[in-house]
């Protein structure tokens, strides 16, 4: 088991060691143009003349030479060998300045967009503030009108209630008057009947009394003869 573990670890290190290293970026430092050759030697064929500060990608190293890939778009990823002393990993200040200039331009553009958005948002905020204030005033006016309407409606409802009560009292009074009228009419009719009957009875009693007196008078006179 230990032998298998050792074999596995050794194989792993071999695999890791065989993996290609990450390519390193460098720049040409010679003030004049330098040659890009087909191989690591001054007798090799010249493939291109590379100017100062051009970026390259280091692919391999051999005895003071570096195999590189030219990164400038005009070279279309051309590869070749350059003397190691003509390369540096430090970014040239011209490139740094150009990069900073581009970054500054991007930041200015971004700042301009932010300022424009801020002005737009500020304008929208002010407009929203004005609308809120306007709506607040309209709401206050509406509330005031509502309170007045509510107060007027309360007075109207009170008057309506009083009118309905008065109307009901009038209806009740009319009904009472009609009832009293009917009762009075019935009472007068009853009194007339009573007086009529009383008068008839008096007349009848008078007739009867007269007849009785008349007969007595006749009898009394006849007793004289």
C-alpha positions in Angstrom: 0.0 0.0 0.0 2.9 2.4 0.9 4.5 1.7 -2.5 1.3 2.6 -4.3 1.0 5.8 -2.4 4.6 6.8 -3.2 4.1 5.9 -6.8 0.9 8.1 -6.9 2.7 11.1 -5.3 5.6 10.8 -7.7 3.3 10.6 -10.7 1.4 13.6 -9.4 4.5 15.7 -9.1 5.6 14.6 -12.6 2.3 15.6 -14.0 2.4 19.0 -12.2 5.9 19.6 -13.4 5.0 18.8 -16.9 2.2 21.4 -17.0 3.1 24.6 -18.9 3.8 27.6 -16.8 1.6 30.7 -17.1 2.9 32.9 -19.8 4.7 36.1 -18.6 4.2 39.4 -20.2 7.2 41.6 -21.0 8.0 44.8 -22.9 10.8 45.7 -25.4 13.3 48.2 -23.7 15.9 49.0 -26.4 15.5 52.5 -27.9 16.1 51.3 -31.4 14.3 48.4 -33.1 15.4 44.9 -32.2 15.2 41.7 -34.2 12.7 38.9 -33.8 14.5 35.8 -35.1 13.4 32.4 -36.1 15.6 30.8 -33.4 17.9 31.6 -30.4 20.9 33.0 -32.3 22.1 35.9 -34.2 22.5 33.7 -37.3 18.8 32.8 -37.3 16.4 34.3 -39.8 15.0 37.7 -38.9 11.2 37.6 -38.8 10.4 41.2 -37.7 11.8 44.4 -36.3 10.2 45.2 -33.0 10.1 48.8 -31.6 10.5 50.0 -28.1 7.7 49.4 -25.5 6.0 46.8 -27.7 4.3 44.1 -25.5 5.3 40.5 -25.9 4.3 37.2 -24.2 7.2 35.1 -23.1 6.7 31.4 -24.1 10.1 29.9 -23.4 13.8 30.7 -22.4 17.1 29.4 -23.7 20.7 30.7 -23.2 20.0 34.4 -23.0 17.1 34.3 -25.5 13.4 34.3 -25.0 10.8 32.8 -27.3 7.9 35.3 -27.4 4.6 36.1 -29.1 4.1 39.6 -30.3 0.9 41.0 -28.8 0.5 44.1 -30.9 -2.5 43.6 -33.3 -0.4 44.4 -36.4 1.8 41.3 -35.8 -1.2 38.8 -35.7 0.4 36.8 -32.9 3.7 36.3 -34.6 6.2 34.2 -32.6 10.0 34.3 -32.5 13.1 34.7 -30.4 14.4 37.9 -28.8 17.6 38.6 -26.7 16.6 38.5 -23.0 18.4 41.7 -22.2 16.1 43.7 -24.5 13.0 42.6 -22.5 11.7 43.8 -19.1 8.7 42.9 -17.0 8.2 46.5 -15.8 5.5 48.4 -17.7 7.0 51.4 -19.5 6.0 54.8 -18.2 4.7 55.8 -21.6 2.3 52.8 -21.5 1.4 53.5 -17.9 0.8 57.2 -18.8 -1.4 56.2 -21.8 -3.3 53.7 -19.6 -3.8 56.3 -16.9 -4.9 58.8 -19.6 -7.4 56.3 -20.9 -8.6 55.5 -17.4 -8.9 59.2 -16.6 -10.9 59.7 -19.8 -13.2 56.8 -18.8 -13.5 58.2 -15.3 -14.4 61.6 -16.7 -17.0 60.1 -18.9 -18.4 58.1 -16.1 -18.4 61.2 -13.8 -20.2 63.1 -16.5 -22.8 60.4 -16.7 -23.1 60.3 -13.0 -23.5 64.1 -12.9 -26.1 64.0 -15.6 -28.0 61.3 -13.8 -27.6 63.3 -10.5 -29.0 66.4 -12.2 -31.9 64.4 -13.7 -32.6 62.7 -10.3 -32.3 66.1 -8.6 -34.8 67.6 -11.1 -37.1 64.6 -10.6 -36.8 64.9 -6.9 -37.6 68.6 -7.0 -40.5 67.9 -9.3 -41.7 65.2 -7.0 -41.4 67.6 -4.1 -43.5 70.2 -5.8 -46.1 67.6 -6.7 -46.2 66.4 -3.1 -46.6 69.9 -1.8 -49.3 70.6 -4.4 -51.1 67.4 -3.6 -50.8 68.3 0.1 -52.4 71.6 -0.4 -55.1 70.0 -2.6 -55.7 67.5 0.2 -56.0 70.2 2.8 -58.5 72.1 0.7 -60.5 69.0 0.1 -60.4 68.2 3.8 -61.7 71.7 4.6 -64.4 71.4 2.0 -65.4 68.1 3.4 -65.6 69.4 6.9 -67.8 72.3 5.7 -70.0 70.0 3.7 -70.2 67.7 6.7 -71.2 70.6 8.9 -73.7 71.8 6.4 -75.0 68.3 5.9 -75.4 68.0 9.7 -77.5 71.1 9.7 -79.5 70.0 6.8 -80.2 66.6 8.3 -81.3 68.3 11.6 -83.7 70.6 9.6 -85.0 67.6 7.7 -85.5 65.7 11.0 -87.4 68.7 12.5 -89.5 69.1 9.3 -90.4 65.4 9.3 -91.3 65.6 13.0 -93.4 68.7 12.4 -95.1 67.0 9.4 -95.8 64.0 11.5 -97.3 66.2 14.3 -99.4 67.9 11.7 -100.6 64.6 10.3 -101.4 63.5 13.9 -103.2 66.8 14.6 -105.2 66.4 11.4 -106.1 62.9 12.3 -107.1 64.0 15.8 -109.2 66.9 14.4 -111.0 64.6 12.0 -111.7 62.2 14.8 -113.0 65.0 17.0 -115.1 66.3 14.2 -116.7 62.9 13.7 -117.2 62.6 17.4 -118.7 66.1 17.6 -121.0 65.3 14.6 -122.1 62.1 16.2 -122.7 63.9 19.5 -124.7 66.7 17.9 -126.8 64.1 16.1 -127.4 62.2 19.4 -128.4 65.4 21.1 -130.9 66.3 18.3 -132.4 62.9 18.6 -132.6 63.2 22.4 -134.2 66.6 22.1 -136.6 65.4 19.4 -137.6 62.4 21.5 -137.9 64.6 24.6 -140.1 67.0 22.8 -142.2 64.3 21.4 -142.6 62.8 24.8 -143.6 66.1 26.3 -146.2 66.7 23.6 -147.5 63.2 24.1 -147.7 63.7 27.8 -149.5 67.0 27.2 -152.0 65.4 25.0 -152.6 62.6 27.4 -152.9 65.1 30.3 -155.2 67.3 28.3 -157.5 64.3 27.4 -157.6 63.3 31.1 -158.4 66.7 32.2 -161.1 67.1 29.5 -162.8 63.9 30.5 -162.8 65.0 34.2 -164.2 68.3 33.3 -167.0 66.7 31.4 -167.8 64.3 34.2 -167.8 67.2 36.7 -170.2 69.2 34.5 -172.4 66.3 34.0 -172.8 65.8 37.7 -174.2 69.3 38.0 -177.1 68.5 35.7 
